[in-house]
Amino acid sequence: MSQRSILAVFKPKSVAVIGASDNPTRAGRAIMRNLLTGGFSGPIMPVTPKYTAVMGVLAYPSIESLPVKPDLAIICTAAHRIPSIVERLAQFGCKTAIIMASGMADLVDENDNNLLYQTQQHAKRFGMRILGPNSLGMILPSIGLNASLAHASAQAGKVAFVSQSAAICTTVLDWANNKGIGFSCFISLGDACDIDFDELLDYLGRDSRTTAIMLYIDSIKDKRRFLSAARAASRNKPIFVIKSGRSNEGSQAAKLHTGGIQGNDAVFEAAFRRAGMLRVNDLIELFAAVESLAHASVLNGERLAIMSNGGGPAVLAADELILKGGKLATLSADVTSSLNDILPSTWSKQNPIDMVGDADAKRYANVLNVLMNQEDIDAILILHSPSIMQQSELIAQSIIDTYLQHPRKNKVNILTNWSGEDSAYLARKQFNQSSIPTYRTPEGAVRAFMHMVEYRRNQKLLQEVPQSIPENIPTDSVTARKLLQQAQQNNQLVLGTNQVSQILKAYDLTTIETCFVSNIEDAVNIADKVGYPVALKIQSPDIQYKSDVHGVMLNLTSAEDVHQAAHSIIERVHQVNPQAKIEGLIIQKMALTAGAQEIRVSVINDPVFGPAICLGESATEWDPTKDAAVALPPLNMALARYMVIQALKANKLRDRHLPLGLNMNALCIMLTQISHLIIDCPEIAEIDFNPILAAGENITLLDVDMRLHPAGADNSQRLAILPYPKELEETLTLKNGLQVMLRPILPEDEPKHMDFDNALSDEDRYKRYFGVRSKMTHEEMAVLTQIDFSREMAFIATTKLEDGQELTLGAVRASTDPDNTEAEFAMAVRTDYQGIGLGKRLLEKLIHYYRHNDTPVLTGFTMFENRNMANLAKSLGFDVSFDMDEHLIKMHMEFKPQNAHEDC
């Protein structure tokens, strides 16, 4: 559905309550009470044949008798009546409905038709949007709309809260009201049969009233739309998410709660991290995050100064900061000198700053002033413990006044912790009323600060320019897929090391030398020729993994060892499955492991997010949730490096500091090549590389188990993130004989794209950007090169110079709205390469792409001065018109639906 339709959810001008009631036990009564007390200025129209009026408001006996078409209808009736009610509302012209009833997916009518499906079809046919079912409703404080069953309304603020759990909604609401924290919107999704996280994230990411977003998630339905929307929104504002189902038991409970598919928790976390979101683990962290988002300004740096009237709480705060990976600010000589002048001689002389127990309001204000004057301090945590001075509120007010009057208040963040209960309550209330975040414990304050730090770090990570993989490393997808499809046709869906060696070789993934034999005698003979030590493995189509029957023997050093091991493995197989077919044995030359380290990489198939890459220590049994760092493909060198760092940081992978152990660059190349293999080969379901021998720059895959999807399986939607579309690369020769490549843009292109942009003449830059503008920053260029291929496309034209370097000559890009109803394009060609047909070829490629992308409309705008662009567009089939008011030329092309898939 279009984002235009979601506007009706946030800007209703009239409300109807279907099933309104004067009975205090009915939902229709609670909804009417909340609507009438919320301050909504539009008409509130109860619909019920039972009452002439509800709570003093004239009631209407039917939907058709309403005097105006309601923008929003709140349905408070029994589930079996909802399909017909939704159909009548939609026919009447209602734009949005909130459904409170639960269990609709499990109910059928007398004709055995699912009630929820019927409801969805009625709404879809008339373009009406649905929130729910099983929704608590929503609160929009800016327009005084409390269309919910909540026990209280929400205050106006700048944090958006969206939850699948009604109980979490009411808990957060109760806490926020006590803290004086407000919301831009407060939405209970319920079962999300229509309106879901992705559409709301797209809207809230652009909403000027919202500066931060909080999500409570049980399950996700559309992985690709969710991640695209989250990634787009997180570029503009922080998104905090709390996800239920971290344990297996919790996951099952979440499934019962929402009915959604439950995936691996570690994969969920990897997905959140990839989209730039921040995960909190419990409600306490969630509350702290809400408070920091509601009050704190953007963090300019990570250096924290701590000031306190007691040493113990300050040390606790410092410990928590360091353990969470934070940074204490270093006090300069000037700061230390200034503090010596205003503090007792017994002060700590370092950060944390112990101002001594008798610190009064004046001392707190003076120290705060000194710290805020310093450029090398980014944030200040102010601690106060109850003291005999009894100046809790006076000290709080002195901090408020000092901070709000200081000229650097927008450059330095402050957080406060007033410990205690009765003695600290009024002071904390003062801070809340002054929009200064305050916490009950030093550790809670530090954790809130580290949420802001992590968001800042995530943004930097998303903008990092990845290193390119060396060009001499192969990616031969044609060979790999041919071999995989042959295995599928032969119904070989479980492949071992010897069977996948040529597949892996196509991606420069090296396996150890192996030999396949059909009997024990041949195994002994081959082992003698290969040379000991050797490994012996079973090959059987009836066992999924060798670990199922311990079907591998390592470090065999004699013919007798091989003979005994073969009998032992075969016996174990038949103990597990007496009917198991033994195809043969595999002899593998053991690699020398001195100076090397064994690691493990698995590719699992998550039921929600699809393929996920797991990195950890070599082990026979492991659980990716506990034993591995997890990342979603596609990986590039920067993302692979971040994955390795995460694994080391979390002790999922330990650097043993062996002579030929872990080499970061080699590990990243391996992980990136595995990612390419998974992306290029949809036939692969899962892979287990265990162990992998890391010996400096040499990475050897000692043992591999690969599982394939059955032949003919549809895996087109398996990836959560659309990868680089290599199939769109095209080499051509321009009319002056210059050979160029037209291809989609990559994150690695940022430095050359910066050079390209800077090489444009002043006139060309003026035409491209509709005015004079300064050079692009790294952050701006990262947005242009790190694109989401499910929503954007940018083609660049490059050529090879004599020295082998690549030069960017031109670029054309377009982005669609979240619902792919229209794409808007822009284009530029390097000034010294204009006039050779390059712009035409770039724009033709973009037109061809969007014609086959099911995008109905392609538009663009250019300045009156840029008549060449307008003439080019007209020659390619655009309708060109002139906007005299805006002094712009509009270029418009519509794609006919019947042509959408021609020549694909």
N, C-alpha and C positions, 0 to 999 in steps of 0.2 A: 504494500500500500504506500501511497505517496506521503512524504513528510507534510504535505499541505493538509492531509486529512487528520494528522495528529494535532494540528493547531487547535482543532475544535475541543480536544481534551483539556487543553490548558487555558482556553479563553471562552468558556461557555457564558452566554448572556441570559439564558433561561434554563430552569431545571424543573423536571417533572419527577414525582415520586410515585412509582407504580406499586400499589399495595400499601399506601400510606394508612396509618392507623392511629386511633386514639387510645388503643390498648397499651398500657405501659410495658407489657411483656413482649411486644412485637417489635421487630426490626424497623418496620415502617414508622413507628412512633419515635424511635431513637434517631433515625435519619432526619425526620422533620424537626426534632428539637435541635439537632446540631446545625442544620441549615438555617433555622430561624435565629439562632444565637450567634452564628458566625459572622454576620454583618454583610452577607451577600446582597448586592443592590438590585439584582434582576428578579423577575417573577419566579416564585416558588409555587409549583402547582401540584397539589396532592391529587392522585387518581385512585378512586375507590368508589364502588357502588354502595358501600355500607354506611358512609357518613356524608352528611351535608357539608360539614366542615371538619378539618383536622387541626387541632391546636389553634383554633380561631381563624384558620385560612380556608376560604371557600374551596370545596372539593369538587372534582369532576367525575362523572360516573364512568367515563370511558376515555380511551386515548383519542378517539376521533372527536370528542366533545371539547378538547383543549382549545383555548382561544388563540394560541400561537404554537408553532412547531418548536418543541424544546431542543436546545442544543445538547443537553445532557439529560438522560433518564436514569434513575436509580431504581433497579428492580428488586423489590423486597418480597417477592411471592415464592411459593413452593416451586421446586425444580420442574415438575411436570408441566407447569403452565408457561414456562419461559420461552420455548420455541415459538409458540403462537404470539406471545407478547412482543418478542423481538421482531417478528415478521410485520406485525401491525405498526410498531414504532418506526421501522425502517421505511415502510410504505408511506407513513405519515410525514416523513422527512426529518426524523430525529438523527443527529449526527453521531452521538456517542451514548453507550449504555454501560452502566456498572452493574454487574450481576453478583449478588451476595450469596446465592444458594451454592451448596457444595454437592459433590457426588454425581454431577450430571453425566460424566463420561461412563459411569457404571449403570445408568438408567436407560431403559428403552420404553417406547410407547407400545400400544396394543398391536402395532404392525411390526414390532421387533426392530424399530429404527432407533439408533442412538440419539439421545436428546441433545448432547453437546454438538454432534455433527450437524443435526438439523439447524440448531441455533447459529452455528458458524455459517452455514450455507445461506440462510436468510439474510444475515448481516452483510455477507460478502456480495450478494446479488444487488443490494441497494447502496453499497459503499458505506455502511455504518460501522463504526469501530466499537470494540467490546473490551472492557477492562474486567478481568475475572475469567470464569466464575470463581467462587470461593474467595472473593476479595473483601477486605475490610473497607475498601473505598479509597478516597483520596482527599487530601487537604491542600488547598492553594491559598495560603495566608494573604498574598498580595491582593487578592480580590475578595477576601472574606468568605471563601467557599470551604465549608466543612461538610463534604459529601461522604461521610464515613460513619462507621459504628464505633469509633474510638470514644473512650471515656472523657476525653478532653480535646480541645483544639490545639493547634500549633501556633507558636508565635512567628512573626515574619522574620526572615533571615536570608542567608545566602548559601546555605547548604541544602542540596537535594538529597532526599533519602528514598530509596526504592527497595522494596522487600518482597520476597515470596512468602514470608511468614507473617501472619497477622499478629501473633503473640509477640514477635520481635518488634513489630511496629509499635504496639502499645507500650512495651517496656522502654524503648528508646524515647518515645514521646513523653512518658512520665518523667524520665530522667532529665530530658532537655528542658522541660518546663520548669523543673526545680532549679536548673542552672541558668535559666534565662536565655537559652540558646534557641534561635529561630531557624526556620527552613524556608527555602524558596518554593519547594513542593514536598509533599509527603505522600507516597503512593504505595498501596498494597497491590501487588500484581496478582495474587492468588494463583490460579492454575495457568494463567497467561495463554489462553486459547487463541488470542489475537494480538493485542498489544503486549510486547515483550521487552526485554532489556535492550535489545539492539536499537529499536526505534526510539526509546526513551533516551538512551545515551546519545544518539544523533541529535535529538532536540536539545537536551540539556547541555551538550558540549558547545552549542551555539547560543544558549540562553544567557542574556546579559545579566539577569538577576541571580544566576547561579555561578558561584566561584569554586565550588568543590562538590563532589558527588560521592555518596555512600551507597553501597549495595549489600544486601543480604541475599545470598544465592544458595538454593538447594540443588538446582539442576539447570542445564543449558540445552536448548533445543536445536538452535542453528549455530553451530560453532563458527562458521566462516563469517556470517553477518555479525555475530556477537564480537568477535575479535576485531573485525574491521571497524565497527562502531566504537569499541573501547579504545583502539589505537588512535582513531581520529580525535576522540574527546580528550584523551590523556595528554595530547600535545598542547592543549589549551588550559587544562585545569586538573588538579589531582583527583584520582578516583581510588577510594578505599573500598575493599571488598572483604566481607566475612563469609566464608564458605563452610557449610555444614558437611558432615560425612567424612571427617578426617580418618576415622577408624572404620573397619569393615562393618561393625555393628551400627555405627552412626550412619554409614552410607545406606544400609538397608532401611533404617528408619526414615531417612530423607526420601528414599524411593517411595515408601508408603505415604509420605506426606504429600508429595507433589506428583507422583507417578512418572517422573522423568527418569531418563537413563542415567545411571550412576557410573562414573569413570574412576580411574585411578587418581587419588588425591595429589600425588606428586606431579602428575601430568596437568591437573588443574592449576597447580601452583606455577608450573612452567608456562602455561598459557597466560595466566595473569601477568607474570613477569615480562613475557614477550610483548604484551600489549601496553606495558608501561603502568599497569595498575599496582597498587600496594595492598598486600593481604594482611589482615589482622586476624588473630587466632581466637579471640573470645570477646565477650561483650565489654569487659573492662577496657581492653585495648580499643574497641570500637568507640566507647564513650570518650576515651582520651583523644582519639583521632578526630571525632566530631568537634570536641572542644578546641583543639588546635586549629582545625580548618575554619571553625566559625569565627575565631578571633585573630589568629596570627596572619601577618602579611607574608609575602613571598620571601623565602630565605635566600639571602645574597651570598652566604658562605656557610661553612660548617664549624667554625671556631667558636667554642662555647666558654664563656666565663661564668663561674659559680660564686655567688656571694651569700654568706650565711652568718647567723648569730650563734652557730654551734658547729663544732668540728665534725661530730659524728654524722649528722645528716649530709653534710657536704662531702664527706668521704664516701658515703653510700651512693650519692649522686655521681661522683667521679668514677667509682667502680662500675656502676651500671653503664655509664657513657663509654668507657673503654671496652667493656665486655661486648657492647653492641656495635663496636667498630667506629665510635665517634672520636672527636678531636677536642682536647682541651686547648683553649687559647693560651699562648705564652705571653706573660706580662712583660712589656718592654721596660727598660730602665726608667723612662719618663713616667710610666704608669706607677711603677713601684715607688718612685720618689714622691709622686703626688699622694699616693696612699699612705706613705710614711707620715706625711704632714697632717692627715686627718684621722688616722687610726691610732689606737693605743700601741705602744711598743711591742706588745705581746701578740700582735696579729700574725697571721701565718706566713707572710712574706712570699706567698706564691698563690697560684690558682689551683684549687679552690681558695677563696678569700674568706678566712675565718675572722669576722669583725669583732669577735669576743661577745660573751653572753649579755653584756649590758648595753648592746647597741640600741640606740633610740632612733626616732624618726629622722632626726637631722643627720645622724651618721649614715643611715641607709640612703638618704637622698644624696649626700655628698659622694659616697662611693659609686652610686649609680651614675651620677654626672661624670665622674672621672672615666668610668668604663665606656660610657656612650660616646665620649669624645674621641675614642681610639678607632682608627681605620682598620686595625687588625683584629677586631673583635666583632663577630657577626651576630651573636646572640648572647643573652644574659639570663641565667637562671637565678632567681632570688628566693632564698629559703628563709623561713622564719619558724622557730620553735617557741612554744609558750615560755614566758619568762616572768620573773617577779616584777619587771617594769610595767607589765599590763598595758602596753601601748600597741596592741595588735592592730586596732582600727586606725590609729594615728599613723603608724608606720605604713600601712596599706595606702592611706590617702596621700602620704608624702611621695610614695613611689608612683602612684597614678599621676599626681601633679607634675612631678619631675619628668616623667616619661612623655606625657602629652605636650609639655612645653618645650621639649628638647628639639633642636633643628634636625637631628638625625633619627627621629622616631620612625621614619619610613625606611631606614636603612639597617636598623638594629632590631631584632626580635627580642621580646622579653617574655619569659614564662615565670610563673610564681608557684611556690608550694608553701602553704600555710598549714603546718601540721597541727593535729589536735582536732577536737570536735566542737564543744561548746565555745571554747576560747577563740576558735578560728572561724566560726561560722559567719559572723558578720563581716569579717575582712574578706573572706572568699566571695561573699555576696557583693561587696564593693568592686572587686575585680571583675566579676561577671557583668555588672552594670556598666563598667567602663570598657568592656570588650577586651579585657586582658586575660589570657588563659591562666587558669589556676587549677592546681591538683592537690590531692590529699596526701600524696607521698612523694619524696624526692625521686624514687625510681619511676613512678608514674609520669612525672614531669619529664624525665630524661627519655622515657620511651616515646612520649608524644613528640619531643624534639627530634628523635631519631626517625620518626615517620616522615617528617618534613625533609630530613637529610636524605633518606632513601628515595623519596620522590625526586629530589634534585639530582641524585646520582642516576636514577633511572632515565631521566630526561637526557643526561649526558651520554648514557650508554646508547640510547636510541639514535643519537646524532653522531656516533662514532663512525669514522671512515674506515671500512675494513680493508685489510691487506688483500691483494689479489693472490690467487693460487698460481704458482709457477706455470707458464704456458706449456711446458714439456710434460706435464702430468695428464694422462689421457682420460677422457670420458667417452667411451665407445658404447653408447646405448644400443646401437643397432645389433652389435654382436651379443651383448648381454641379453637383450629381449628375445633374440632368436633362440638362444639356448634355453631360456626360461620357458618359452612357449612350447619348445620341443618336450621339455619335462612335463608340462601340463598335459599335452596331448597324450603322453605315455602314462598319465595318471600318477606321475612321481611327484607328490606334493611335499615330501620330506627329503631334503637333500643334505648330504654330509660334505666334509671338507674336500674330498677328491672330486665330488660332483660339481662343486661350485667354484673350483679354482680358476677355470677359464672365465667364468662370469665376473669374478672379483678382479681378475687380471685386467679386464677391460677398463677398470677404474683405478689401476695401479695399486690395488690392494693385494699384497703378497702373502701367499700361503706357503707352508712348508711342503717339501717334496713328499708325495704320497704314492703308494702302489696298491692296486686292488687285486685280491686273489680270491679264488673260489673255495679253497680248502686249507686245512691246517698245514699239510706238508708243504704246499707252495708258500705259505706264510713263513715257515721256518727257513726255506731256501732264500726267499727274498730278503729276509732280515739279515741273513749271513752276507748277502751281496751289498746291501745298503750300508751295513756297518752299525754296530751298537753304540749307544743305546737307541732303542726304537720304542714307538708307541703302537699299541694294537687296539683296533676298534672294530665293533660289529657294524655290519650294514644290514638293516632289516626294515622293510616298509611298514612293519607292524608295531614299531616303537616310535613314539613321537620324538623323544630326546634320549640321548645316551644315558642321561642321569636317571631316567626312569628305572634302569636296571643296572646302573653302574657299569655300562657297557664300554668302558675304556680302561686300558692298563698303560701306565706310563713308565718310562725308565727301565724297560726290559733289557737285560744285559747279556743274555745267552739264549741259545736255541731251546734249551730246557725251559727257560722262563716263557718264551713265546708259546711253546707247546702247552704248558700248564695254563697260561693265561687264556688261550683260545678256548680250551675246554671249560674253564671257569665262566667265561662270558656267555658262551652258548647255553650252559646250564642255567645261568641266571635269567636269560631271556625266556627259556621254556618254563621256568618257575612262575614267571609273571604271566606268560601267554603260551600255553602248551602248543597252540596251533600256529605260533609265529613262524613266518618264513624267513630263513637265514639266506640272504643273497650272497654273502661272502664276508671277507675280512679285509681290513685296511691296515697296511703297514706304513708308518710315518717315521721318517728320520727325526729324532729328537734334536732340537736346537740347543746349543750350548747356552745356558742361562746365566753364567757368571757375568756379573756387571750389568745385567739387564733386570727389568722389573716386569712382573706379570700384572696385567690389568684386564678388565672385562668391559665389553660394549654390547648392549642388546638393543634391538629395535622391536618395540612391542606395539601391538595394535589396540589402542585405547578405544572403548566403545563410544566415547563422546568425541574426542579430538583426533582419532585416527592414529597414524604412525607417530611414535615418540622415541627419541634416542636417549639411552640411559648409559651413563659412564660411572664405573666404580672399580672396586678391587676384584681380582680374580677369585671366584668361588663357585662351588658346584651348585649351591642353592642361594638364591637371593630374592629380595623383594624390592623392586625399584622405589617404593615409597620410603623404605628405610635405608637401603644400601647404595643408592645411586643418585647422582645429579641427573636431572631430566631436562631435555630441551625439545622443542618442536622443530621439525624441518619446515622450510629450508634453512640450512645453516650457511653462513659465510665465515670467513676467517675471524672476524671480530666476534661474532656470536659463539663460534667454537671456542675461542680464547676465554670468553666470559664463562662458558660452561665448564671448562677445565678449572678456572679460578674458583667457581662455585663448588666444584667437587672437592678441591683441596681445602677450601675454607671450612666446609662442613664435615671434613674428615671422611668423606665418601671415597676419596682417593688420597693416598698418603705418598708423598715423595720420600722414598727410602734412601735417597742420596747415594744410590749405587753408581759405580764408575760410568756405566753406559745407560743410566736410567732415563727418566722422563725428560723429553725435549719438547718444549711448548710448541714450537713451530711444526714439528713432525706430528704431534698429537692433533693439532688443529687441522692440518692437511688431511689426516686420516678421517677425522670426524666429518669434515666438509665433503670428502669423497663418498663416505657412507651416506651422507644426506643426498648427494647427487644420485647415487645408486637407487635410493628409495624413491626419489621423485621421478626419475626416468623410467622406473620399472614397476608399474602397478601390479604386476604379477606377484610381487613379494608381499607376503603377509607379515612375517616375523623373521628376525635373524638373531642368533646368539653367537658372538665371538668370544670364546672362553676356552683357554686364555689367549690374550694378545701379548706378545713379547715386545716390550719397548726397550730398545738398546740405542739410545741417542737418536740419530736421524733414521735409524733402521727400525721399521715397524713390521713385525711378522705375525700373521694370523695363524696360530698353531692349530686351533680347532674351531670349526664353524658348523652350526646347524641352521638350516634355512627351511622355512615353511612357506609354501605357495598357496595362493588362492586357487580354487578350482577354475578350470578353463571356462571362459564365458562369463565370469563374475563381473558385475558392474562396480568398478572402483573409481569412477570418475570424480566422486565427491569425497574421496578418502582423506584428502589433505585439509587441515584447518586453515592454512595460510597458502594462498596461491603463490606458486614459485615463479621464478623468472621464466617467461615464455620463450624459450630458445627457438621454438619453431617459427617465430616471427622475424628472425634474423634474415637479412636479404642483402646480397652483394650486387651492385649494379655499376654501370659505366655512364658517366654524364656526357653531355654533348661535346665537352672539351677534351674527352678522353680520360678524365680523372676517375679512378676506381674508388668507390666509397661503400661503406657498409651502413645500412639502415637497421637499427636494432633498438629494442627497449633499453631504457636507461637502467643503470645499476648503482648501488651505493658506492662502489669503488670508483665511479666516474666523477666524484665530487671535485677533486683537484683540477682535472682537465675541464670540467664544466665551469668551474670558477674562472679559469683562464679564458674560456670561450666567452663568458658573460663580460669579462673585463675587456675583451678585444673588440666588442661592439663599439661603433662610433657613437659620439654624443647624440647625433641625430637618430640613429637606430635605437639607442637606449630610450630616447624620448618617445619614440613611436611604440616601442615594446611595452613600456611601463606607464604610458599616458602622462608623462611629465618627467621632470628632472628628478633623479634619485641617486643616492650614493651607492657605492659598491656593496654587493651582497655580503652578508656576514656568514660565518660557518653555520650558524643555526638556521638561517634562511635557506642556504644551499642544501643542507641536510634534508629539509622538507621537500625540496625539488628532486633530489636524487634517491631518497629512500621512500619509494612510493608503494602504495597498496594496489596491486594489480587487479584486485576485484572491484576497485572504485576509480582508478586512475590509469592513464597510459601516457607515457612520454617516449617518443621515438627520437633518437639522435642519429646524426650522420657523422661518421668518422672516416678518416683516411690515415694510411701509414706514411710517415715521413721517411726520408732516406736513412735516418739513424735508427729506424725501427719504432720510434715513438708514435703514439696514436694522437691525432689532433681532432678535436670536435669542431665540426664545421657548421652545424645547424641543429635546431631542436624544435619539435612541435609537441605540444602536450594538451591533454584535455582531462577534465574530471567530471564525473557524473554526480548527480544528487544521489542520496542513499538508496533510492528506489529505481535508479537507472531509467528515469523518464526523460532526461535531457543531459547532454554533455556540452561543456563550453570549452573552446580551444583557444590557444595562443601560440604564436610561432615567431621564431627569429632565426636569421641566417647570418653567419659571420660576414662582416662588412666586406672583406676582401675576397669573398667567395660568392658574391651575389651575381645574378645574371647568367648563370650556367645551368639553370633548370633544377637546382637543388630544392628550393622552396616548393616547387610544384610536386616533386617526387615525395617529399616529406608529407605534404598535405594529402596527396593521393593515398599514401599508406595509412594515414589516420582515418580518412573517410572509409577506406576498405575495412579497417578494424572495427569501427563503430557500426558500420552497416551490418556486420556479422556478429555484433555483440548484443543484439536485440535492444539497442538504444533507439528510441523513436526519432529523436531530434538531435542535431549537431548545430551549435551556434557559436558565433564569435563576434567580437567587437574590435574595431580599429578606429584610429583618429582620421579626421578629414584629410590630414596631410598625407596619409598613407594610402594613396589611390592605387599604387601598385598591388598592395595586398587585396584590396577590394576587387580589382580587375582579375587577379589570379583566382579568387574565390568564385567570381561569376563564371569564369571559363570552366571551372570544375563542377558547376551545377548548383551553386548556392544562390538563393534569392538574396539580393543585395538591396538594402533600403537605407535612407538617410534620416537620422534623428536630429532635426535642426535645433531642438532645445538643448540636448546634451552634446551637440557637436561630435557625434559619433556615427560611424558606418556600421550597420548591423548586417551580419552574414548568417543566413538561416537555411538549413537543409533538413528535409524530412525523409525518413527511410520508410518505404512501404513495407508493411508486415510480410507480404508474400515474397519479398526479396530478402528477408532476413537471413536465410540460410543458403542462398545461392553461392555456388563456387566455394563453399567452406572447405 
